[in-house]
Amino acid sequence: MARAALRVRAVEEFIRVAPAIAVGAAANLTVFDPEASWTVEATALASKSRNTPYQGRTVRGRVRHTLLNGRAVVIDGAAQR
């Protein structure tokens, strides 16, 4: 119950401080799938570093798409380099 309350509070805080989605505003958006499971592979991460403590672990939750300043930088979970 306490974890759920913290999650709700975090979302409420994010919504309060997040910039508005509006015509002419920078398009900085992320589509996140909290139910997706995937196995971490360091070589597939967008980071320049290949060092991760999660290598080979199956984790839940994945970024599906990200727009940064209107440009797609993640599509279908893959970083666009």
Order of alpha helices (4+ residues) and beta strands (2+ residues): alpha-beta-beta-beta-beta
